[in-house]
Amino acid sequence: MKKILIGLLFMMLSGCLGYVPGQQSYWDAQVREMCEKDGGGDGV
């Protein structure tokens, strides 16, 4: 029961902060792909 409560609390706090695990890596990949198409940037 305690683990469920901690999990729910973490999900609520992360939702408020706008942090979603994996979302940052998704957008990093999107930006890298756009830079490669444009031929600019260093892939970061």
N, C-alpha and C positions, 0 to 999 in steps of 0.2 A: 504493500500500500504506500509506503514511504517513497519508493522509487517512482511510482506513478505520479505522486504529488510533485516530486522534484522535476519530473519530466514535463508536467503541465506548466509548472512555474517557469521553467526555462523557455518553453515554447511561447508563453505569454510575453515574457520579457524580450525575447529575440524578435517577436512580432512588433512590439512597440519600438524597438530600436531599429527595425528595418533590416536586421541581419538574417539572411537565409543561407545556411551552409550550401556551398556549391554555386550559388548565384554569382559570386564574384569571379570564379574561374570561368563560368559560362560567358560573362561579358568580356573578360580578358581574351578569350578565344575569338569572340566576335570582332573585337577591335583589331586583333592581330590579323584576322582574315581580311578585314577592310584595308588595312595598311598594305598587305601583300598585293591586293588587287590594284591599289593606287600606285604601288611601287615606291612608296615613301615610308619613312619611319624605320625604326630598327627592330620592329617586332615586339616592342614593349607596350 
